[in-house]
Amino acid sequence: MRHVLKPRSRCDPSLDWLGTTETYLLTAFHAWWRVGQRYYREFIPNFAAITAPLSDMTRKGCPNRILWGPAQEKAYQTVRDLMSRDPVLRLPDTAKEFILRTDVSDEGIGAMLMQEHGGKPFPVSYASKKLSGAEKNYSTMEKECLAIVWGIKKFELYLQGVKFVLQTDHKPLTYLNSAKFVNNRIMRWVMYLQNFDMRVESIKGSDNVGADFLSRVCE
């Protein structure tokens, strides 16, 4: 028997999602699906066959709701397990440059630490957190800045004292450097970021699917 997927009591950065409404869950599922399609299908044998019950739900004409049955659950659990182990998830290598991607949604912050192997980015670690009530009241630009600062703090152990790449839209950093918008919170963020040696690479939102998904889940 099929049933509509219910919100879970909690989630972790590894690939579960939490939503307060079915619409939110649907958005989170599609974000998670883009991550799999974009990054991991070539590293998971028989990806198309394993995920067929999930891909069917993303086709045009499907109902705007998550219909979750045994086939979908099995496919999801299989992919979730495979996406969290080598050769997808890699151990950090201090000889390689780290890449940090961050994103924010109305509900939370997501960050993904990566390193390149053979010219392709692989995740080292995922992180996410739910926005507090006060943080939800930040402007969109402040939320994006918060995501950068929080992501760096989360992976500070790896990023302190080394050169790394921050892949994000340039707008948040332009915002931080603008005296017009300075307040105590922004000043603290700017002072914190000055402790790091980062190279900023612009990335379109459509390419930032990993961090986008994580911003829709919570710890």
PASEBA-1860 file (N, C-alpha, C; in nm, 3 decimals):
! residues 219
1> MRHVLKPR> 0.084/-0.120/0.000/0.000/0.000/0.000/0.088/0.125/0.000 ~ 0.052/0.222/-0.081/0.127/0.346/-0.087/0.079/0.440/0.023 ~ 0.168/0.528/0.063/0.128/0.628/0.160/0.207/0.755/0.135 ~ 0.157/0.866/0.183/0.227/0.994/0.169/0.334/1.001/0.275 ~ 0.456/1.037/0.234/0.568/1.044/0.327/0.542/1.151/0.432 ~ 0.557/1.115/0.558/0.535/1.208/0.668/0.666/1.272/0.710 ~ 0.661/1.394/0.765/0.783/1.455/0.817/0.845/1.368/0.926 ~ 0.977/1.361/0.928/1.045/1.281/1.029/1.075/1.367/1.151
9> SRCDPSLD> 1.096/1.303/1.265/1.116/1.375/1.389/1.247/1.452/1.390 ~ 1.350/1.401/1.324/1.476/1.471/1.314/1.549/1.417/1.193 ~ 1.655/1.487/1.154/1.732/1.440/1.039/1.878/1.470/1.064 ~ 1.964/1.415/0.979/2.106/1.439/0.992/2.159/1.485/0.859 ~ 2.284/1.537/0.856/2.337/1.589/0.731/2.362/1.482/0.627 ~ 2.348/1.355/0.664/2.390/1.248/0.575/2.294/1.221/0.462 ~ 2.168/1.254/0.474/2.076/1.247/0.360/1.931/1.218/0.402 ~ 1.889/1.249/0.519/1.748/1.248/0.552/1.698/1.391/0.541
17> WLGTTETY> 1.568/1.408/0.533/1.517/1.544/0.527/1.406/1.563/0.628 ~ 1.385/1.691/0.665/1.279/1.725/0.758/1.198/1.837/0.697 ~ 1.067/1.828/0.704/0.983/1.936/0.657/0.860/1.948/0.742 ~ 0.806/2.065/0.750/0.686/2.085/0.830/0.561/2.072/0.745 ~ 0.578/2.070/0.612/0.464/2.056/0.522/0.502/1.962/0.409 ~ 0.401/1.909/0.342/0.427/1.818/0.230/0.498/1.892/0.117 ~ 0.463/2.019/0.095/0.529/2.098/-0.009/0.678/2.109/0.020 ~ 0.711/2.132/0.146/0.852/2.142/0.185/0.924/2.010/0.160
25> LLTAFHAW> 0.861/1.898/0.193/0.921/1.767/0.169/0.943/1.743/0.021 ~ 0.848/1.784/-0.061/0.861/1.766/-0.205/0.980/1.845/-0.256 ~ 0.996/1.969/-0.210/1.109/2.052/-0.250/1.240/1.988/-0.208 ~ 1.245/1.937/-0.084/1.366/1.873/-0.034/1.399/1.748/-0.115 ~ 1.297/1.670/-0.150/1.321/1.548/-0.228/1.381/1.583/-0.364 ~ 1.324/1.682/-0.432/1.376/1.718/-0.564/1.519/1.771/-0.554 ~ 1.550/1.845/-0.446/1.687/1.892/-0.427/1.781/1.774/-0.407 ~ 1.739/1.677/-0.324/1.820/1.558/-0.302/1.839/1.482/-0.432
33> WRVGQRYY> 1.734/1.473/-0.513/1.742/1.399/-0.639/1.840/1.465/-0.735 ~ 1.844/1.598/-0.739/1.938/1.668/-0.825/2.082/1.638/-0.783 ~ 2.106/1.625/-0.652/2.240/1.590/-0.604/2.283/1.456/-0.662 ~ 2.195/1.357/-0.652/2.227/1.225/-0.703/2.251/1.224/-0.852 ~ 2.164/1.292/-0.925/2.176/1.295/-1.071/2.302/1.366/-1.115 ~ 2.334/1.477/-1.046/2.447/1.559/-1.090/2.582/1.498/-1.055 ~ 2.597/1.447/-0.933/2.729/1.409/-0.885/2.757/1.260/-0.881 ~ 2.658/1.178/-0.846/2.691/1.045/-0.800/2.653/0.931/-0.893
41> REFIPNFA> 2.577/0.958/-0.997/2.529/0.847/-1.079/2.643/0.768/-1.143 ~ 2.753/0.836/-1.178/2.862/0.763/-1.244/2.945/0.681/-1.146 ~ 2.926/0.702/-1.015/3.002/0.626/-0.916/2.920/0.515/-0.852 ~ 2.791/0.509/-0.884/2.704/0.406/-0.827/2.663/0.310/-0.938 ~ 2.708/0.187/-0.934/2.671/0.090/-1.038/2.520/0.073/-1.047 ~ 2.469/0.066/-1.170/2.326/0.046/-1.193/2.240/0.155/-1.130 ~ 2.292/0.277/-1.131/2.221/0.390/-1.069/2.080/0.405/-1.124 ~ 2.066/0.400/-1.257/1.935/0.421/-1.319/1.835/0.315/-1.277
49> AITAPLSD> 1.881/0.189/-1.273/1.790/0.080/-1.236/1.751/0.088/-1.089 ~ 1.850/0.116/-1.004/1.824/0.123/-0.860/1.726/0.235/-0.827 ~ 1.741/0.347/-0.897/1.663/0.466/-0.862/1.537/0.483/-0.946 ~ 1.504/0.386/-1.028/1.385/0.399/-1.115/1.259/0.437/-1.037 ~ 1.230/0.375/-0.921/1.109/0.414/-0.848/1.110/0.561/-0.803 ~ 1.230/0.617/-0.786/1.242/0.757/-0.746/1.233/0.849/-0.867 ~ 1.301/0.812/-0.975/1.298/0.897/-1.094/1.158/0.907/-1.153 ~ 1.079/0.801/-1.136/0.941/0.804/-1.186/0.861/0.916/-1.119
57> MTRKGCPN> 0.896/0.949/-0.995/0.822/1.052/-0.922/0.856/1.192/-0.968 ~ 0.965/1.208/-1.046/1.006/1.341/-1.089/0.963/1.372/-1.232 ~ 0.893/1.280/-1.295/0.850/1.302/-1.433/0.732/1.397/-1.439 ~ 0.719/1.462/-1.554/0.605/1.551/-1.574/0.475/1.473/-1.567 ~ 0.375/1.535/-1.511/0.246/1.471/-1.500/0.226/1.396/-1.370 ~ 0.334/1.382/-1.290/0.319/1.316/-1.160/0.247/1.409/-1.063 ~ 0.172/1.355/-0.969/0.101/1.439/-0.873/0.199/1.520/-0.790 ~ 0.155/1.640/-0.750/0.240/1.730/-0.674/0.242/1.688/-0.527
65> RILWGPAQ> 0.280/1.563/-0.503/0.290/1.510/-0.368/0.383/1.390/-0.370 ~ 0.432/1.352/-0.256/0.522/1.239/-0.248/0.444/1.114/-0.214 ~ 0.434/1.023/-0.310/0.368/0.894/-0.288/0.477/0.791/-0.262 ~ 0.487/0.748/-0.138/0.601/0.668/-0.094/0.557/0.527/-0.060 ~ 0.609/0.429/-0.133/0.577/0.289/-0.107/0.703/0.209/-0.080 ~ 0.692/0.078/-0.068/0.809/-0.008/-0.040/0.919/0.005/-0.146 ~ 0.881/0.019/-0.273/0.981/0.028/-0.380/1.062/0.157/-0.366 ~ 0.993/0.268/-0.336/1.062/0.396/-0.319/1.153/0.393/-0.197
73> EKAYQTVR> 1.103/0.333/-0.089/1.183/0.326/0.034/1.310/0.244/0.013 ~ 1.297/0.131/-0.057/1.413/0.046/-0.082/1.515/0.119/-0.169 ~ 1.467/0.187/-0.274/1.558/0.260/-0.363/1.628/0.372/-0.287 ~ 1.552/0.445/-0.207/1.608/0.556/-0.131/1.715/0.508/-0.033 ~ 1.684/0.403/0.043/1.779/0.353/0.142/1.906/0.299/0.075 ~ 1.890/0.237/-0.042/2.006/0.185/-0.114/2.097/0.297/-0.160 ~ 2.038/0.400/-0.222/2.117/0.512/-0.271/2.178/0.589/-0.155 ~ 2.100/0.608/-0.050/2.149/0.680/0.069/2.274/0.612/0.124
81> DLMSRDPV> 2.271/0.480/0.130/2.386/0.406/0.181/2.506/0.420/0.088 ~ 2.482/0.407/-0.042/2.592/0.412/-0.139/2.653/0.552/-0.149 ~ 2.571/0.656/-0.131/2.620/0.793/-0.140/2.704/0.831/-0.018 ~ 2.699/0.752/0.086/2.769/0.786/0.210/2.894/0.702/0.233 ~ 2.939/0.633/0.130/3.059/0.549/0.146/3.151/0.572/0.026 ~ 3.275/0.529/0.041/3.370/0.535/-0.069/3.318/0.448/-0.184 ~ 3.330/0.488/-0.312/3.413/0.596/-0.361/3.344/0.732/-0.370 ~ 3.225/0.748/-0.315/3.158/0.878/-0.321/3.211/0.971/-0.212
89> LRLPDTAK> 3.195/0.931/-0.087/3.243/1.011/0.025/3.389/0.976/0.051 ~ 3.478/1.076/0.043/3.621/1.052/0.056/3.675/1.103/0.190 ~ 3.781/1.040/0.236/3.851/1.089/0.354/3.928/1.215/0.318 ~ 3.941/1.311/0.410/4.016/1.434/0.379/4.163/1.404/0.355 ~ 4.219/1.473/0.257/4.359/1.459/0.221/4.425/1.596/0.237 ~ 4.512/1.610/0.336/4.572/1.741/0.365/4.664/1.789/0.253 ~ 4.699/1.701/0.161/4.783/1.741/0.049/4.702/1.804/-0.063 ~ 4.570/1.794/-0.055/4.483/1.848/-0.159/4.409/1.972/-0.109
97> EFILRTDV> 4.374/2.059/-0.202/4.301/2.181/-0.169/4.156/2.149/-0.136 ~ 4.104/2.213/-0.032/3.965/2.196/0.005/3.877/2.294/-0.072 ~ 3.756/2.250/-0.101/3.655/2.333/-0.167/3.533/2.336/-0.076 ~ 3.485/2.455/-0.045/3.367/2.469/0.040/3.254/2.533/-0.039 ~ 3.139/2.468/-0.037/3.018/2.525/-0.097/2.914/2.544/0.013 ~ 2.848/2.657/0.011/2.744/2.684/0.110/2.617/2.734/0.041 ~ 2.505/2.715/0.108/2.378/2.766/0.056/2.282/2.781/0.173 ~ 2.176/2.857/0.152/2.077/2.879/0.256/1.938/2.878/0.194
105> SDEGIGAM> 1.842/2.828/0.268/1.702/2.832/0.227/1.625/2.907/0.336 ~ 1.495/2.910/0.324/1.414/2.975/0.427/1.418/2.899/0.559 ~ 1.460/2.773/0.554/1.456/2.688/0.672/1.592/2.659/0.734 ~ 1.698/2.658/0.653/1.826/2.616/0.709/1.946/2.651/0.623 ~ 2.061/2.611/0.673/2.189/2.633/0.607/2.249/2.499/0.569 ~ 2.313/2.493/0.453/2.381/2.372/0.411/2.524/2.403/0.370 ~ 2.615/2.312/0.397/2.755/2.328/0.357/2.809/2.193/0.315 ~ 2.894/2.194/0.214/2.955/2.071/0.165/3.104/2.096/0.144
113> LMQEHGGK> 3.187/2.020/0.213/3.332/2.028/0.199/3.376/1.922/0.099 ~ 3.455/1.963/0.000/3.494/1.872/-0.107/3.643/1.882/-0.136 ~ 3.693/1.783/-0.207/3.826/1.785/-0.265/3.820/1.716/-0.401 ~ 3.908/1.760/-0.491/3.910/1.700/-0.624/3.999/1.576/-0.627 ~ 3.949/1.476/-0.696/4.025/1.354/-0.723/4.010/1.325/-0.872 ~ 4.120/1.324/-0.942/4.114/1.301/-1.086/4.039/1.410/-1.159 ~ 4.044/1.532/-1.106/3.978/1.645/-1.171/3.830/1.657/-1.142 ~ 3.777/1.571/-1.055/3.635/1.576/-1.022/3.617/1.597/-0.873
121> PFPVSYAS> 3.518/1.680/-0.833/3.497/1.705/-0.690/3.424/1.590/-0.622 ~ 3.475/1.551/-0.506/3.412/1.449/-0.422/3.385/1.508/-0.284 ~ 3.272/1.475/-0.224/3.244/1.527/-0.090/3.333/1.463/0.016 ~ 3.379/1.546/0.108/3.453/1.499/0.225/3.359/1.492/0.346 ~ 3.273/1.593/0.355/3.179/1.596/0.467/3.061/1.686/0.433 ~ 2.945/1.654/0.490/2.825/1.734/0.475/2.790/1.797/0.611 ~ 2.725/1.912/0.607/2.678/1.973/0.732/2.555/2.057/0.703 ~ 2.468/2.066/0.801/2.349/2.150/0.786/2.297/2.188/0.923
129> KKLSGAEK> 2.222/2.295/0.928/2.158/2.335/1.053/2.030/2.411/1.023 ~ 1.936/2.400/1.113/1.810/2.471/1.100/1.830/2.614/1.147 ~ 1.772/2.710/1.074/1.782/2.850/1.115/1.703/2.873/1.243 ~ 1.758/2.955/1.331/1.685/2.993/1.451/1.577/3.094/1.414 ~ 1.489/3.121/1.508/1.384/3.218/1.482/1.440/3.354/1.445 ~ 1.545/3.396/1.515/1.607/3.526/1.486/1.672/3.526/1.348 ~ 1.740/3.416/1.315/1.809/3.408/1.186/1.712/3.409/1.069 ~ 1.593/3.355/1.089/1.492/3.356/0.983/1.448/3.498/0.949
137> NYSTMEKE> 1.470/3.590/1.041/1.432/3.730/1.018/1.541/3.810/0.949 ~ 1.658/3.750/0.927/1.764/3.819/0.854/1.718/3.845/0.711 ~ 1.777/3.945/0.649/1.752/3.968/0.507/1.811/3.852/0.428 ~ 1.768/3.838/0.303/1.819/3.730/0.218/1.971/3.735/0.208 ~ 2.026/3.856/0.191/2.170/3.868/0.177/2.242/3.832/0.307 ~ 2.186/3.873/0.420/2.247/3.837/0.548/2.244/3.686/0.571 ~ 2.137/3.622/0.528/2.130/3.476/0.541/2.240/3.409/0.458 ~ 2.264/3.462/0.338/2.368/3.405/0.253/2.506/3.424/0.316
145> CLAIVWGI> 2.526/3.541/0.377/2.652/3.567/0.447/2.666/3.474/0.567 ~ 2.558/3.457/0.640/2.558/3.366/0.755/2.597/3.225/0.713 ~ 2.547/3.181/0.598/2.578/3.046/0.550/2.728/3.030/0.526 ~ 2.791/3.132/0.470/2.935/3.127/0.445/3.012/3.118/0.577 ~ 2.977/3.207/0.670/3.048/3.210/0.799/3.025/3.080/0.875 ~ 2.901/3.033/0.878/2.871/2.910/0.951/2.943/2.791/0.889 ~ 2.945/2.785/0.755/3.012/2.674/0.686/3.161/2.669/0.717 ~ 3.224/2.786/0.719/3.367/2.791/0.750/3.391/2.751/0.896
153> KKFELYLQ> 3.305/2.799/0.985/3.319/2.761/1.127/3.302/2.610/1.145 ~ 3.208/2.554/1.072/3.181/2.411/1.084/3.302/2.328/1.045 ~ 3.375/2.373/0.943/3.490/2.297/0.894/3.621/2.369/0.924 ~ 3.621/2.449/1.028/3.739/2.529/1.064/3.862/2.442/1.087 ~ 3.842/2.323/1.141/3.954/2.232/1.166/4.032/2.203/1.039 ~ 3.963/2.195/0.926/4.027/2.167/0.798/4.076/2.294/0.728 ~ 4.011/2.406/0.752/4.034/2.527/0.672/4.128/2.628/0.737 ~ 4.146/2.619/0.867/4.234/2.714/0.936/4.378/2.692/0.895
161> GVKFVLQT> 4.444/2.800/0.849/4.586/2.794/0.818/4.621/2.736/0.683 ~ 4.521/2.706/0.599/4.548/2.654/0.465/4.470/2.737/0.362 ~ 4.516/2.733/0.239/4.443/2.797/0.132/4.329/2.705/0.089 ~ 4.212/2.763/0.068/4.099/2.683/0.021/4.014/2.765/-0.074 ~ 3.922/2.698/-0.140/3.834/2.762/-0.237/3.694/2.773/-0.178 ~ 3.637/2.891/-0.182/3.498/2.911/-0.144/3.418/2.931/-0.271 ~ 3.328/2.840/-0.299/3.245/2.850/-0.418/3.108/2.903/-0.377 ~ 3.078/3.023/-0.423/2.954/3.088/-0.385/2.925/3.199/-0.484
169> DHKPLTYL> 2.809/3.258/-0.471/2.778/3.379/-0.545/2.864/3.491/-0.487 ~ 2.913/3.582/-0.569/2.996/3.692/-0.519/2.917/3.794/-0.438 ~ 2.784/3.797/-0.454/2.705/3.901/-0.390/2.718/3.905/-0.238 ~ 2.717/3.791/-0.168/2.730/3.798/-0.022/2.859/3.865/0.023 ~ 2.972/3.835/-0.045/3.099/3.893/-0.004/3.104/4.041/-0.039 ~ 3.041/4.079/-0.150/3.031/4.221/-0.183/2.952/4.293/-0.076 ~ 2.847/4.230/-0.030/2.763/4.284/0.077/2.845/4.304/0.204 ~ 2.925/4.204/0.240/3.005/4.213/0.362/3.106/4.326/0.355
177> NSAKFVNN> 3.157/4.354/0.236/3.260/4.457/0.219/3.203/4.597/0.198 ~ 3.072/4.609/0.199/3.010/4.739/0.176/2.987/4.811/0.309 ~ 3.049/4.925/0.327/3.035/5.002/0.451/2.891/5.045/0.474 ~ 2.816/5.055/0.367/2.677/5.100/0.377/2.594/5.008/0.464 ~ 2.631/4.880/0.469/2.549/4.782/0.538/2.611/4.734/0.670 ~ 2.715/4.803/0.716/2.786/4.755/0.834/2.701/4.768/0.960 ~ 2.694/4.659/1.036/2.640/4.661/1.171/2.729/4.570/1.255 ~ 2.702/4.557/1.382/2.791/4.479/1.469/2.804/4.334/1.424
185> RIMRWVMY> 2.694/4.276/1.379/2.697/4.137/1.334/2.784/4.123/1.209 ~ 2.764/4.214/1.113/2.844/4.210/0.990/2.991/4.231/1.022 ~ 3.020/4.323/1.112/3.160/4.351/1.149/3.225/4.227/1.209 ~ 3.153/4.154/1.293/3.208/4.031/1.351/3.235/3.928/1.242 ~ 3.144/3.917/1.146/3.164/3.822/1.037/3.287/3.858/0.955 ~ 3.301/3.988/0.923/3.415/4.033/0.842/3.546/4.003/0.915 ~ 3.550/4.034/1.043/3.672/4.009/1.121/3.704/3.860/1.127 ~ 3.603/3.778/1.137/3.625/3.633/1.141/3.681/3.583/1.008
193> LQNFDMRV> 3.623/3.628/0.897/3.665/3.581/0.765/3.806/3.625/0.731 ~ 3.852/3.735/0.792/3.988/3.782/0.765/4.094/3.685/0.817 ~ 4.054/3.589/0.897/4.149/3.491/0.951/4.177/3.377/0.853 ~ 4.111/3.379/0.737/4.122/3.266/0.646/4.177/3.309/0.510 ~ 4.250/3.217/0.449/4.310/3.239/0.317/4.226/3.165/0.214 ~ 4.129/3.234/0.160/4.036/3.169/0.067/4.037/3.237/-0.070 ~ 4.015/3.157/-0.170/3.998/3.208/-0.307/3.851/3.187/-0.343 ~ 3.786/3.294/-0.384/3.643/3.286/-0.411/3.619/3.256/-0.559
201> ESIKGSDN> 3.539/3.155/-0.585/3.498/3.121/-0.720/3.347/3.136/-0.730 ~ 3.303/3.209/-0.829/3.160/3.229/-0.848/3.095/3.102/-0.898 ~ 2.979/3.070/-0.842/2.906/2.951/-0.883/2.758/2.984/-0.891 ~ 2.694/2.940/-0.997/2.551/2.965/-1.013/2.472/2.876/-0.918 ~ 2.357/2.926/-0.877/2.272/2.849/-0.786/2.236/2.714/-0.843 ~ 2.217/2.707/-0.975/2.178/2.580/-1.038/2.289/2.476/-1.031 ~ 2.415/2.521/-1.009/2.528/2.429/-0.998/2.557/2.389/-0.854 ~ 2.491/2.456/-0.761/2.520/2.435/-0.620/2.418/2.342/-0.556
209> VGADFLSR> 2.389/2.231/-0.623/2.277/2.147/-0.579/2.305/2.075/-0.448 ~ 2.431/2.042/-0.422/2.461/1.970/-0.298/2.432/2.052/-0.175 ~ 2.488/2.173/-0.171/2.463/2.260/-0.055/2.318/2.305/-0.050 ~ 2.256/2.320/-0.168/2.115/2.359/-0.171/2.030/2.254/-0.101 ~ 2.056/2.127/-0.130/1.980/2.022/-0.064/2.002/2.025/0.086 ~ 2.127/2.039/0.127/2.158/2.035/0.270/2.095/2.151/0.345 ~ 2.075/2.264/0.275/2.012/2.379/0.342/1.866/2.352/0.373 ~ 1.811/2.246/0.315/1.670/2.212/0.337/1.653/2.098/0.437
217> VCE> 1.764/2.057/0.499/1.755/1.956/0.604/1.817/2.012/0.731 ~ 1.798/1.947/0.842/1.848/1.999/0.969/1.924/1.893/1.045 ~ 2.001/1.939/1.142/2.071/1.848/1.232/1.985/1.820/1.353
END
